[in-house]
Amino acid sequence: STIDPYERSKLGDVLNSEVFSKDEFVLKSEAGDKFYIIADGTAIATKRLDGATEATQVFEYAKGQYFGERALLTNEMRAANIVVTSDKLECLSLQRETFTRMLGPLDDLLKRNMEIYNKFK
């Protein structure tokens, strides 16, 4: 909501569409190179907590929410896995270089969600 119409238009020009199937991993705990916005569907974030052998669900995502920014903002490994929970998940994605160029000025806005991620470190 803080992006003006011109910025929104420029952003729309560089987003790529990606579709994932139920139970598919959109990303895993690895080096990150993309930022995702959910256009349709649902997904969960999972993470192994405190040396557990099984991953635990730590967050749910729905249409309009985004993920993947943490690794791009901090240059750290992905903190969680993202797994599709709906029949399909449609996402808009940005590569790292485009993310930095287009959203760099918005990094303070994106960092607000970092508090959520830090609870599960």
Buried (B, 14 or more C-beta within 10 A) or exposed (E): EEBEEEBEEEBEEBBEEBEBEBEEEBBEBEEBBBBBBBBEBBBBBBBEEEEEEEBEEBBEBEEEBBBBBBBBBEEEEBBBBBBBBBEEBBBBBBBBEBBBEBBEEBEEEBEEBEEEBEEEE
